[in-house]
Amino acid sequence: MSIAARQTRCPDPYDPERGADAIAALPDLDAALHPLIAGAAGCSPYLAGLIAREGAWLTYAVDDPEQAMDALIAGLPDIALKDLPDGLRQAKRRMALITALADLAGVWPLETVTGYLTDFANACVDTCIRKLVAAEVDRGKVPGMGADVLATACGMTALAMGKMGAGELNYSSDIDLICLYDETRFDPDDYFEARTAFVRVTRKMAAILSDVTGGGYVFRTDLRLRPDPATTPVCLSMEAAERYYESVGRTWERAAYIKAHPSGGDVVAAQRFLDTLRPFVWRKHLDFAAIQDAHDMRLKIRDHKGLHGPLTLEGHNMKLGRGGIREIEFFTQTRQLIAGGRDPDLRVRGTRDGLQALAKAGWVPPDHADTLYDHYRAHREVEHRLQMINDAQTHQLPTSDDGFARLAAFMGTSVAALRDDLTRRIEEVHGLTEGFFAPDAAPTVEADWAADITSRWPTYPALRSDRATEIFKRLRPEILRRLQDAAKPDEALREFDGFLRGLPAGVQLFSLFEANPALTQLLVDIAATAPALAQYLSRNAGVFDAVIGGAFFDPWPAQEDLNAQIAQVLAETHDYESSLIAARRWAKEWHFRIGVHYLRGLSDARESGAQYAALAQAVLTALWPVVTSEFARKHGAQPGRGAVVIGMGSLGAGQLNAASDLDLIVIYDAQGVDASDGKRPLATRPFYARLTQALVTALSAPMSEGRLYEVDMRLRPSGRSGPVATSLQSFTIYQQDEAWTWEHLALTRARVMAGAADVAADVAAFRTDLLSRKASGASIVKDVMDMRERIADGKANASAWDAKIGAGRLQDCELFAQTAALRAGSPARSTGQQLQAGVANGWLSAADVADISAAATLFWQLQAASKLLTGGTLDPDVLGEGGRRLILRETDCDDMSALAGKIETYAAAAHRVITAKLTDGS
C-alpha cells in the first residue's frame, strides 16, 4: 500500500522555498504527497538533495515502500565487484530516502525503520565479503580454496555489534563489525597466508563502505571492537578471539556480545563462534558486579564527553547525556548480564525485547519497562530527525533558537511542546535508571563495640582486592547497623565474622548485597541464628542467587516438578563433568532454600525433613542416568535388566536433616549375562561394582561446586565385607536365609530411588513379601532388646541434650517403630505409619503410640534444628540467642529449662513403653 494511503503525520516545511523546489522536481508524484515532500525537503537539506537526485526512483517507490526496500536489498548481490562502490552508494541513497519518508509520514514505526536500516547494512556487508573473497580465490590468494566453497566465503565472517547486531541501526549510524575467519578450514601451515587474504578483504570492504565519494558513502565502518584492536589485525582467527575473551575479556565486551549477531559471510561459523562465547557472556551466577562496571563506563563516557552537570537542553546529547538513549540501553543490558546466565529467556538482542523479558521475569516492574521503552522510542525519533537534517552522526540537540525551530517543525510540533516533552522524558529516564547504577550512600555507623573484630577484616581473602574493599566499604555501615539490631549483637557479629573470614572472594557477593539490601538482613539473621548455615554460605555464597530468582519463597514443589527441574538443568550441560557440577549448584540452592524456610518459620522440622529427602531423591533420580550413560560410553550397557539404587535409613523413610548423608545399596539383575559389550567390556560383577563406585564418586567427590552428599553403603548385605553391588538373586537368598534381624529392620525403611523400573518392581514386591513372612519370627523382640543394650553400652556418656542417642530418644523410638512394622509384616516406612501398624495388629495401644510419637516428634525437632544451627549435637551453652529462639519455637517451650524438663519427661515416657513391650514380648 502506498505511503499516501497510510500517512498519519507530516513535518512542517521549515524552509518553504526549498520544499517547493523539491515538489517541482517531482512532476509525476501523487499530489497527496506534496506536503510530506515539502516538509521533508524544507527541514532537511540532505533529504532535499536525495529527492533531487533519486526523484524518478522515488516516484515508483512511494507506491509500496516495503516492496521497494525488499527489491533494493535483494538486488545487492547482483552488483558486479567493479561496480560495487557506486552501486552500493546509489542503493544507500534510495534506502535513506524511502526510509526517511516512511518514517516522517508515520507509515513505519521505529522498529520497522531500524529493521530495514539494519537489514540493508547486513546485506551490504555480506555482498562485500562474498565478492571480495571470491576475487581473492580467483587470484589464488586463499590457500586450498576453490569456487566450491564460495557459498561460505571460505570461512570468513563479520559479526554485527552494537545497534546493528540488535537490529536497531539509527538513520545515520556507523556500523561496528568484528571480522573473523574459521582457522579450522585451513592447514596450520596456511594460517598466515589465509589471514593475509582475509585482512585484505576486510580493508577493501571497509573502504568500499566508508570512503566518501561524489555519490556519498555507504556506512562509516568501525572495526575497533575486536579484541585488543591496537595490536591485532582487522580480521583474526576465531581461535585467537576466543582465547582473548576467555583470558582477558572485560565486562564491557560481555555487554557488547549481548547484541552480537552474524552479519555476513559464513554465518554458520559465526553463530558457532557466538555459541562458544556463551559462558563468557552469560555467567552461571547472578553477576551484580556488572552494575559497578556499567556505572564506571557511564561515568567515563560522561567525563570524556563533558556531560556532567544539570540538564540543559541546548546541546544536550540525546545518546550519551543524562536520561539519554545509552542510559536505557545500559540499564537493560546490565540487568541482562546479571541474570541471563541463569535465565536463557533474557538472552535477547533488542532493547524492547530485553525490557519485555526482564519485566516478564520480574527483574524490572512492567510499568517501568513500558515507560522506559516509550521514552526510548521517543528519544530515537528525535535522534533520527537530528541525523536526517544533514546526514550527520550527531545526537546533540540544537544550540540555537533557529535550530530548535527547525527540529520542532521536523517533528511536527511547536518549540514549547518539544522542549517540555524532551525535559519530561529525559528526567524520567534519569530517575528510573540512576538509582539502579548509583544507589544512595548508606549512613555511617559508629562501631566502637565491634572494633576488636572489624579491625582484622581487611586481612581476609574476600577483601584482598581494591574493588572488593571499595564495595564493602559502602556495605559495612548497613551491615553493622543490622548486626547491632540483632537480639545478641556480639553473637551475631562473631558469626558474621566467621562467615566473612571463610569467603574466598568478595566482589561478586558484595555487589549482590549492594544491589539487594534485603539479602543483608537475611545474612545477619543466619549469622545470628545458625552458625553452621553461615559457614555453609562462606563456602557456597552462590546460593544467594536463588533468593532473588523470583521463586525462592514459593511453596515447595511436587516431587515430579522437582525431578523435572534438575533433569532440565542436566539436559543443558555438555559433558559429564559439567553435569556433576550443575547438579551440585542446583542442589545447593535448594538445600539453602530449605534451611532458610525452616529458619524463618515458613516450614517446621517435619516439613524440612521431608524436603531434604525429596531433594536427595530428585538428585538420585536425575544423576543415575547420567552416571550410567557415562559408564556405558566406556564399558557398554548394563548387562541384563540393569540395576536400581535403594535408599535406606532416613532417606528411605523420607526424613533427612541438613547434615544427613545418604544410606544406599545397589541391586542388579544380570539375567545370566556374563559381561558387558562396550569398548572396554567388564565381567558382570566388577561392572556393577565399578558402576556403584562411579555413583558414589558422582555424589561425594569434591568439585568446584563442592560435593553433593556423603554416601554410606554399610547397610548392604554382609555390610563392609559384602560387595558394593549385589545381584538380585544373591540379595533375595541372603535376606531369606542369612540376614540378621537388624537387616530386616533396616529393610522396613528401604525404598527404590532410581534405576530400571522392572527391577524396581521386583525388589519392591520381594520386600513386601519378605516382611510379611518374617513377621512371625520368634527372635525379633529378643534381638531388638540385645541391640538396645549394645547401643546403650556404646553411648553411655551421651549428652542430656543429645536428640538421637539415649533411652526413649530418636534412635530408640525409630528402632521400636521398625520393630512394630516387622512384627506386623507391614511395608510402612515412616515412624508414624510403622507405629500405627503395631496398633493394627494389636501389639500397641493408642496410648503407647501417643507417648512414643510425642517423643519421636520432639527429638526430631531437636535433631533437625541442631543440625541446621550448629551441624552437630545441641549444646545450649554455645548456642546463640537466635538459635535458642528457633528451638523454643519448634518445641513450643518458653525457655531452655522448660525444654530440658520436656526432654526428660518425654524420653522417660517413651522408654517405659518400649521397655515394657519388649520385655513382655507378646
Secondary structure, DSSP 8 states (H G I E B T S, - for coil): --HHHH-------SSHHHHHHHHHT-TTS-GGGHHHHHHHHHH-HHHHHHHHHHHHHHHHHTT-HHHHHHHHHHTGGGS-GGGHHHHHHHHHHHHHHHHHHHHHTTSS-HHHHHHHHHHHHHHHHHHHHHHHHHHHHHTT-STT--GGGGGGGGGEEEEEEHHHHTT---TT--EEEEEEE-GGGS-GGGHHHHHHHHHHHHHHHHHHHH--BTTB-S--EE-TTSSSTTTS-SEEEHHHHHHHHHHH--HHHHHHHHS-EEEEE-HHHHHHHHHHTHHHHS-SS--THHHHHHHHHHHHHHHHHT--SS--STT-BTTTSTT-HHHHHHHHHHHHHHHTTT-GGG---SHHHHHHHHHHTTSS-HHHHHHHHHHHHHHHHHHHHHHHHHT----B--SSHHHHHHHHHHHTS-HHHHHHHHHHHHHHHHHHHHHHHS---------GGGHHHHTTGGGSGGG-SHHHHHHHHHHHHHHHHHHHTSSSHHHHHHHHHHHHHH-S--HHHHHHHHH-HHHHHHHHHHHHH-HHHHHHHHH-GGGHHHHTSS-TTS----HHHHHHHHHHHHHT--SHHHHHHHHHHHHHHHHHHHHHHHHTTSS-HHHHHHHHHHHHHHHHHHHHHHHHHHHHHHH-S-STTEEEEEE-HHHHHT---TT--EEEEEEEE-TT--B--SSS--BHHHHHHHHHHHHHHHHH--BTTB-S--EE-TTSTTGGGS-SEEEHHHHHHHHHHT--HHHHHHHTT-EEEEE-HHHHHHHHHHHHHHHHHHTT-TTHHHHHHHHHHHHHHHTTT--TT-SSSSTTSHHHHHHHHHHHHHHHT----SHHHHHHHHHHTTSS-HHHHHHHHHHHHHHHHHHHHHHHHTSSS--TTT--HHHHHHHHHHHT-SSHHHHHHHHHHHHHHHHHHHHHHHHH--
